[in-house]
Amino acid sequence: MLSISLGLKKNGVPPYLQRDLLKNDLITGVCFASGGTGYDELTSTISGVISMKEELEYFKEYLSKIKDIVGGNSSEVERIVNGALVIVSAGTNDLIFNFYDLPNRRLQFSLSGYQDFLLDKVQSFIKELYYLGCRNIIVNGLPPIGCLPMQITAKSPFFRSCINDENLDAQIYNEKLQDLLIQLQSHLPGSKILYVDTYNFIAGLIHNPQLHEGRVARKDLGLDLGGGVGVGVGAGVGLGLGGGSGSGAGAGAGSGSGSGSRSSSSSSSSSGSTSSGNGNAGSEAGSYAGSRAGSGSGNRGGSSEAGSEAGTYAGSRAGSGSGN
């Protein structure tokens, strides 16, 4: 929707597997997202969708196509990918499909153990992106899983209240994720890895709908979560890796910043926007606006209208991504 509103794509960012893609589509943004996937390959198997491991293979294929488009110039491909923004949004489906609602992983792991299992997958995924040339990476935290309509309907059909234990689990996971991302950035030279607090942004929509005029934030906890938290850096190629409607597009101008008290920082210029994640039952939604020569820093406690942990950014031409 963002790419349409900015005039980048008349019909939105196309999926990478669309058969009639043009060269310009590849340069200005394609989407690798597969709704219902997750870090855990068992999640994609259960959902019958493309796994994130497979998405990385498509991404490698995409890099080869870009190389052909730029005349075999490897340094130009490197420049494009180094300047791209990668957005990773996954994890909710893993917990819902493999731990809460189905006992698949619950038979193998404690909750804490499964969280650590997923975080190992996060680490491997980010490192693989880094080795493929990606340097600017945004990772969404989990939303308040216990407030998802499907969880409320299944577990609180009469009172229609959020499942507090599941929300607490998401917060604990997010704390671990932030620590991991800080550690990863310190060990991957030249990387800029930013955590986005999806949890508090969506919680703000649920509990303070009056702050979001013109949006239906709560109707008996049937949520409209289409907006998401916005963060962005970069311009040029836009990509989507993961699930849902993750997308990326375009080169941009403009800038924005957010400040925060804890975490790695994000600052970048040049080109690219990439999004990655999963559908997460319609919850992990985010819109991303990239800005050429724009920069942003601050993960936890950053500035945004609904208390989100990341600044919001807008560029005149930008990438967009929503992992749901």
C-alpha positions in Angstrom: 0.0 0.0 0.0 2.9 2.3 0.8 4.5 1.8 -2.6 1.1 2.6 -4.3 0.6 5.7 -2.2 4.1 7.0 -3.1 3.5 6.3 -6.7 6.2 3.7 -7.0 4.1 0.8 -8.0 0.6 1.2 -9.6 -0.5 -2.2 -8.4 1.8 -2.7 -5.4 5.0 -4.6 -5.0 4.9 -7.8 -7.0 5.9 -11.2 -5.7 9.3 -12.5 -6.8 7.7 -15.7 -8.2 5.3 -13.7 -10.5 5.8 -15.0 -14.0 5.6 -11.8 -15.9 8.1 -9.7 -13.9 10.0 -7.0 -15.8 13.6 -6.0 -15.2 12.3 -2.8 -13.7 10.2 -4.8 -11.2 13.3 -6.5 -10.0 15.2 -3.2 -9.6 12.4 -1.3 -7.9 11.1 -4.0 -5.6 9.8 -7.6 -5.4 8.5 -9.6 -2.5 9.7 -13.1 -1.4 7.2 -13.3 1.5 5.2 -16.4 2.2 2.4 -16.1 4.6 2.4 -18.6 7.4 6.1 -19.4 7.4 8.5 -19.1 10.3 12.1 -19.5 11.5 11.2 -23.1 12.4 11.0 -25.2 9.2 8.3 -27.3 10.8 6.1 -24.2 10.7 6.3 -23.9 7.0 5.7 -27.6 6.6 2.6 -27.5 8.7 1.3 -24.4 6.8 2.3 -25.8 3.4 4.2 -22.6 2.5 7.7 -21.6 1.4 10.2 -21.9 4.2 12.6 -19.1 5.1 15.5 -21.3 4.0 13.9 -21.6 0.6 13.4 -17.8 0.5 17.1 -17.4 0.9 17.7 -19.6 -2.1 15.3 -17.4 -4.1 17.2 -14.4 -2.9 20.4 -15.9 -4.2 18.7 -16.5 -7.5 17.5 -12.9 -7.4 21.1 -11.7 -7.0 22.1 -13.6 -10.1 19.3 -11.8 -12.0 20.4 -8.4 -10.7 23.9 -9.2 -11.9 22.7 -9.9 -15.4 20.6 -6.7 -15.4 23.7 -4.5 -14.4 25.8 -6.2 -17.1 27.7 -8.7 -15.0 29.1 -5.9 -12.8 29.8 -7.7 -9.5 30.8 -4.5 -7.7 27.5 -2.9 -8.7 25.6 -5.8 -7.3 27.6 -5.6 -4.1 26.9 -1.8 -3.9 23.1 -2.4 -4.3 23.0 -5.2 -1.7 25.3 -3.5 0.8 23.0 -0.4 0.7 19.7 -2.3 0.9 17.5 -2.5 3.9 16.5 -6.0 5.0 13.4 -6.3 7.1 12.9 -9.6 9.0 9.6 -10.3 10.6 8.8 -13.8 11.9 8.3 -15.9 15.0 4.6 -15.6 15.9 3.5 -18.5 13.7 6.2 -20.6 15.2 4.9 -20.2 18.7 1.2 -20.5 17.7 1.5 -23.5 15.4 4.3 -25.4 17.1 3.9 -24.6 20.8 0.6 -23.0 21.9 -2.1 -24.5 19.7 -0.3 -27.6 18.5 2.0 -29.6 20.8 4.7 -30.4 18.2 7.6 -28.6 19.8 6.1 -28.7 23.3 7.0 -32.4 23.4 10.7 -31.5 22.8 11.3 -28.1 24.5 10.3 -26.1 27.4 9.0 -22.6 26.5 12.4 -21.1 27.2 14.1 -23.8 25.3 11.9 -23.3 22.2 12.5 -19.5 22.4 16.3 -20.2 22.4 15.8 -22.7 19.5 14.1 -19.9 17.5 16.7 -17.4 18.3 19.4 -19.8 17.0 17.5 -19.8 13.8 17.3 -16.0 13.8 21.1 -15.8 14.3 21.7 -18.2 11.4 19.3 -16.3 9.1 20.9 -12.9 9.8 24.4 -14.3 9.3 23.4 -15.8 6.0 22.0 -12.5 4.8 25.2 -10.8 6.0 27.4 -13.3 4.0 25.2 -12.6 1.0 26.1 -8.9 1.2 23.3 -7.4 3.3 24.4 -4.9 5.9 21.4 -3.0 7.1 18.9 -5.3 8.8 15.8 -4.6 10.7 14.2 -7.4 12.9 10.7 -7.1 14.2 10.0 -8.3 17.7 6.9 -10.4 18.5 3.5 -8.7 18.8 1.2 -9.3 21.8 0.4 -12.9 20.7 -2.2 -13.3 23.4 -4.2 -10.4 21.8 -4.4 -12.0 18.4 -8.1 -12.5 17.5 -7.5 -16.2 16.8 -5.9 -16.7 20.2 -8.7 -14.8 22.0 -11.4 -16.7 20.1 -9.8 -20.1 20.9 -9.0 -19.4 24.6 -11.3 -16.6 25.7 -14.4 -16.7 23.5 -16.8 -15.3 26.1 -14.8 -12.7 27.9 -12.9 -11.7 24.7 -9.8 -10.8 26.7 -6.1 -11.1 25.8 -4.2 -14.2 27.0 -1.7 -12.6 29.4 0.6 -15.6 29.6 1.2 -15.6 25.9 1.8 -11.8 25.9 4.4 -12.3 28.7 6.1 -15.0 26.7 6.4 -12.6 23.8 7.9 -9.9 26.0 10.5 -12.4 27.3 11.4 -13.5 23.8 11.7 -9.9 22.7 14.2 -9.2 25.5 16.3 -12.1 24.4 16.1 -11.0 20.8 17.3 -7.5 21.5 20.3 -8.9 23.4 21.1 -11.2 20.4 20.9 -8.4 17.9 23.3 -6.3 19.8 25.7 -9.2 20.0 25.4 -9.9 16.3 26.1 -6.4 15.3 29.2 -6.3 17.4 30.5 -9.5 15.6 29.5 -8.6 12.0 31.8 -5.7 10.8 29.9 -3.0 9.0 26.5 -4.3 9.9 23.7 -2.1 11.3 21.0 -4.2 13.0 17.9 -2.6 14.4 15.3 -4.0 16.6 11.7 -2.8 16.1 9.3 -3.0 19.0 6.2 -4.4 17.3 4.8 -5.4 20.7 4.2 -2.0 22.2 3.1 -0.5 18.9 0.3 -3.0 18.5 -0.5 -2.9 22.2 -0.9 0.8 21.8 -3.4 0.3 19.0 -5.4 -2.1 21.2 -5.4 -0.2 24.5 -5.3 3.4 23.2 -7.3 3.5 20.0 -8.1 7.1 20.5 -4.5 7.9 19.6 -5.1 6.6 16.1 -7.8 8.7 14.6 -9.3 7.4 11.4 -8.3 3.8 12.2 -10.4 1.1 13.7 -8.0 -0.2 16.3 -10.4 -2.3 18.4 -13.8 -3.8 17.8 -14.3 -6.4 20.4 -10.6 -7.1 19.8 -11.1 -7.7 16.1 -8.1 -5.7 15.1 -7.2 -3.5 12.2 -3.4 -3.7 12.4 -2.5 -2.7 8.8 -0.3 0.2 9.6 2.6 -1.2 11.7 5.7 0.5 12.9 7.7 2.5 10.3 11.4 2.6 10.1 13.6 3.1 7.1 17.0 3.7 5.6 18.2 3.5 2.1 17.0 3.6 -1.5 17.0 1.4 -4.6 16.2 -2.3 -4.7 13.4 -3.4 -2.5 12.9 -7.1 -1.5 10.7 -9.1 0.7 11.8 -12.3 2.5 9.5 -14.2 4.7 5.8 -14.4 5.0 2.6 -12.3 4.6 2.8 -9.2 2.5 6.3 -8.2 3.2 7.6 -6.0 0.4 10.1 -3.4 -0.5 10.5 -0.8 -3.2 12.2 2.1 -4.6 14.8 4.7 -4.2 14.0 7.6 -1.9 14.8 11.0 -0.7 14.0 12.3 2.7 15.1 11.3 6.2 14.0 10.5 9.6 15.3 9.5 13.0 14.3 8.0 16.2 16.3 7.9 19.4 16.4 5.2 22.0 18.1 4.1 25.1 19.1 0.6 24.3 20.4 -1.3 21.4 22.2 -1.3 18.2 21.9 1.7 15.9 20.8 2.1 12.3 22.2 4.7 10.0 22.6 4.4 6.4 22.5 5.9 3.0 22.6 4.6 -0.6 20.3 2.0 -1.9 17.9 -0.6 -1.0 15.0 -1.9 0.9 14.3 -5.4 1.8 11.6 -7.0 4.0 11.5 -10.4 5.5 9.1 -12.1 7.8 5.9 -14.0 8.1 2.2 -13.7 8.1 1.9 -14.2 11.8 -1.8 -14.7 11.7 -2.4 -11.1 10.6 -0.5 -9.5 13.5 3.0 -8.6 12.6 2.2 -5.8 10.3 4.6 -3.0 9.5 5.1 -0.3 6.9 8.5 0.8 6.1 9.6 4.0 4.3 13.2 4.1 3.1 15.0 7.4 2.6 18.1 8.0 0.7 20.8 9.5 2.8 18.4 9.1 5.7 19.4 7.7 9.0 17.7 6.3 12.1 18.9 5.2 15.4 17.2 3.9 18.5 15.5 0.7 19.1 14.2 0.4 22.5 12.3 3.4 23.8 12.5 5.1 20.4 10.1 7.7 19.3 6.8 7.0 17.6 3.2 8.0 18.0 2.1 4.9 19.9 5.1 4.4 22.0 6.8 2.1 19.5 10.5 1.3 20.1 11.6 2.7 16.8 11.4 6.0 15.0 9.1 6.5 12.1 10.5 7.5 8.8 9.2 8.7 5.4 10.9 9.3 2.1 9.6 10.6 -1.1 10.3 7.3 -2.7 10.6 4.4 -0.4 10.5 0.7 0.3 7.6 -0.8 2.1 7.2 -4.0 4.1 4.7 -5.6 6.3 5.3 -9.0 7.5 1.8 -10.2 7.8 
